[in-house]
Amino acid sequence: MTFTKTHSIHEKPMHPHDTSIQLAHDIRQYLQVHQLSDGLPAISYEILALQLLDSIKQEQQIEALFNQPLSQTCCDPKSPDFDPIKAIVRIKDIDYDEACWLSFLLIYTNDSAESDWAFMRLLYNGIGLTAPRLTWQFITEQTLSLQDSLQQLAKALAAHDPKPKFGHHRAYESLAQLPAVFHSYIAFITEQGGHKALFKPHKTLKPNKKVIAKQAYFQTLYSLIRNIYRFGRLSTFEYLCLVGKMGLADVAPDSCYIAEASGPKRGAKLLFGMLTNEQLDNHAVGLADYLDVGYQQMEAAICHWQKSPQRYIKMPH
């Protein structure tokens, strides 16, 4: 059976409530056509729709930064204007390695604007070190004293009052593991010949092959980056999605990577039923394609939705 929609979620928006109602209808239509149960309370599908809209809005806000003048102060962890997302956009064509390093630090901490980037401010400011900032250049020049520098950094962070907190996606991390995580990342990037050799190995791709090539390379890098210490399914997925959307890597997610996740997998089972991992992944991708949303947007929405499927909780930015 085939079906089509006459609208797109990315068209000029109606009132958000009207959009979420239509989106919830489309979600249920997908389930019905694929002979999956749509027996959850109606409000659950609208909450999922609202989470998808949140996820899309976050993506659009990042895209909008590419066309905005960004002040140098957004790169300064001591400035009130510090914003690592803006900093990555601002420096990506000026200092490519630093943009990739900032991306790693952001995924490592899972910090957000909700905390005014409290963890990232301390970390990027190089607390406990003599460096004015924890840059990629500084950290890779510490060839003989790298381990000592990382130990000092971890101790200073742990001693700070208040102690910096990892974001929800890194809830099981410990500052005691920071030296091992950073050493693992630095060694991995060095072994690969640097960030650019790893993330942008392709020559200019033909338009008709670009998406397929980016998705195939996402798969390749996903397997490689999983070898970084303490980088599991979610950190690897989010890091690759971030460097991809920032234009730092020639990658695009090829699926929602639901099967290896805990939160997204619970959400997928709630939405699609008690299916196999492969079926859950396939339906997450199928629904994303049908709704014309990105795979990371779908993954993030399902993960956040399963925590409170009948009450809307705004997705953290």
N, C-alpha and C positions, 0 to 999 in steps of 0.2 A: 504494500500500500504506500502511496506517495501523498505528500501534502505540501502546500506552500503557504507562505505568509505574504500579506500585501503591505507589510510595514517593516521598518527596521528600528531596532532599539537605539541606533545612532542617528536617526532622523532628528530634526528640530523637536526638542522635547515638548510634550504636553505638560500639564501639571504633574509633578512627581507621583502623586497618588494615582492619577489616571494611568501613568506609564507603568507603575508597579502592578496595577490590576490587570492590564493587558499582558504584561510579562508573565504574571502568575498563570493567566489563562493559557499562554503558549507553553509553559512548563507542563501543565496538566495535559495539554493536547499531545505533546511529545510522548508522555507516559502512556496515554491511551492508545496511540497509534502503535506503540511498541509492545502493547499488551502487558504493561506494567501497572501495578496498582497506583491509583491516585486517591487513596482512601484516607490520607492524612487530613486533619482539620483544614478547611479552606485558608485560614489565616496563615498556616505554615508555608503555603506556596507564595503568599504575598510577602511574608518575611524574607524568604529566600530571594524573591525578586528585589526587595529593598537592599539586601546585601550585595546582589549583583550590581545594582545601580551605584552603590557606594564604591565598589571595586572599579567600576568603569570611570567614575568621577575622579578617583585617585590617579588613574592612568592619564586622564585628560589633563589634570593639573600638572603632571610632570611634562607632558607633551607641550603644554603652553609655555613652560620655562624656556624652551628652545628658541622662542621668538621674543624673549624679554631681555632688556639690559640688566645684567646682574652685577652688583657691586662686589669689589674685592673683599669687603668685610664679611661676606657670607662664608668665606674660606677661613676666617680667623676664629678659633675656638674661644678666644677671650672677648669677642665682640657680641653685643646683644643680637646682631644680625646673623650670627652663625647658623648655617643650615647646610648639612652635608649633601643633601640632594641638590640644592642649588650650586654648591661648590663643585660637585662632580660635573654638572652641566657646564659650568663656567670654565673649568680647566681642562676638559676632556680633549680639546684640540690644541692646548698649550703644553700640558704636562700629562701625557697619556698614562704613564706609570702611576702617577699620583692619583689620578682619577680611578684607576683600577684598585689601588690600595685603599682609598677611601671607601670604595664599594665593598671591599672585603670587611673593613672595620665596621661598616654599617650593618652588614649581615651578621657578623660575629656578635655584636652587641644587641641587635634587634631593637635599637633605640628608636625613639620617635619624637615628633614635635610636641606630643602631649607632655613630655617631661622636660621640654625646652632643650632637648638633646643633652641632658645632664651627663650621661655616661660618655657620650661621644666627645663632649667638651673636655672632660678630664683625660680621656684616653688620647685624643689627638693633640692635646696640649703637652703630652709627654710628662705627666705628673711623676715626680721622683727621679727624673732624668735631667741631664744638663742641657739637652737639646731644647731649643725654643719651640719645637713642634715635632711630633712623631711622624715624620715624613718617610716615604719610601726610600729616598736617598739616605737619610740618616740611618734607618734601620738596616739597610743593606751594606752600609759602610762599617758596621760593627762586627767585622769578620772575626776578630779575636775575642771580643767581649760581648758578643750578641747574647749569650745565655745569661751573663751577669746583668746586662741591661734589661732583659725581659723579666728577670727575677725582681729587680728593683721596681720596675713598672708595676708588676702584679702586687707586690707588697704595698706600694704607695696607694694603689687603688683600694686595696682591702682595708688600709688604715684610715682612709678618708671618711669624714663624717659630714653628711650621710654616705654610707657605702653605696657605690653605684649598683644599680639593679639591671640584670639582663631582662630583655623583653620577653613576652610570653612564649615566643617561638624558641627561645633559648633558655627556658626556665630551669633546665637541669644542668646548666653550665656552672662552673666554678672558676673564680679568679686564679685559684691554685693551678689550673690547667692552662692558663693563658700562655706561659712560655712554650709549652709543648705545641699548642695550637699554632702560634705565630711562627715558631721554628719550622713546623711542618709545612705551612703555607709558603714561607720564604724559600725553603728548600725545593718545594714542588715547582714554583714559578721559575727558579733558577735552573732546575733540571730541564725545563721545557724551553729554555732559551729566552725567557722573559715574557712579559704579558702579551706583547704584540705578536710574537712568534706563536704563542698559544691561541690567542683569541682572533687574530686576523691573518690566517695563513693563506686565504684564498685570493686569487686575482679577481678582478671585476667579474661578477657573475651576470649572465644573461637574465633579463627580467623574468622570462618564463621558467627559469630554473632556480631563481633566488630563494623562494620560500622552501622548496624541497631541500636545497643544499643547506640552508640554515637549520632546518629541523634535523637533518641527518647529522650535522656537526654538533647540535645540541646533545644528541644521544651519545656521540663520541666523548664530548667533554664531560657529560654527566658521569660516565663510568670512570673517567680519570680523576675528577675532582672529589669523588667519593673517597678517594684515598687520603685526602687531607684529614688529619686527626680531628675528631669530634665534628666533622662535617657529614651529617647524615642526609637522609632524603630531602628534608625540608630546606636545610641550609644550602645544599647544593642546588636544588631547584630554584630557590629564591635568588641566589647569587647569579646564576646563569641568566635568569629572567631580567635581573637588574642590569647586568652589563650588556645584555641584548637590547633592552629598551633605551639605554643610554647611548647606544651606538658604539660601544666599546668592543663588542664582539659580534662576529657574523653568525649569530644564533637566534633561533626562535623555538619555543617549546613545541615538541611534537605530540605531547599528550598532557594530561593533567597530573600524571604520576600519582594516582590515587592509591594504587595497590600497596605501596610501601609505607603509606602514611597512617597515623592513628586517627587524628581528628577528621581529616577529609574522608578517610575510609568509613568512619562511623556515619558521617553525613551522607555519603553515597549509599550506604546500606539503608539508611532511613528513607532516602528519596527513591531509590531504585528497587530496593528489596534485598533479600539475602542471596546475592549472586556471587559468582566466582570473582576473583580479583580481576581477571581479564575482562569479564563482562562489565564490572563496575567502571574500569578504565574506558572501555569502549562507549558506554552510555554517557559518561562524563564528557567525553570528546564529542559524541553525537549531539548531546544537548547544547553544548557550547557552539557547535557549528550551526545548529538549527536556530539558535537565538542570536547568532552573529556576534558572539563575545569571545574574548581571548581565553586560552586554556588556563593561564595563570589567574585571570579574573574569575573563572569558574571554580578553580581549586580554592582560591581564597574565600569566595562566597560560601561554598559548601562547608568549608572548615569552620568559618565563623558562625554560620547558620546552625550547625548541629549543637552548638553550646546552648542555644536558646531558640528553638524552632517556632515557638509561639509568642515570643516577645522580642521586639526589635531592639537590638543593642548596636549602636553605631560602631562601625569598623574603625579601629585606631589608625591614625595617619602617621 
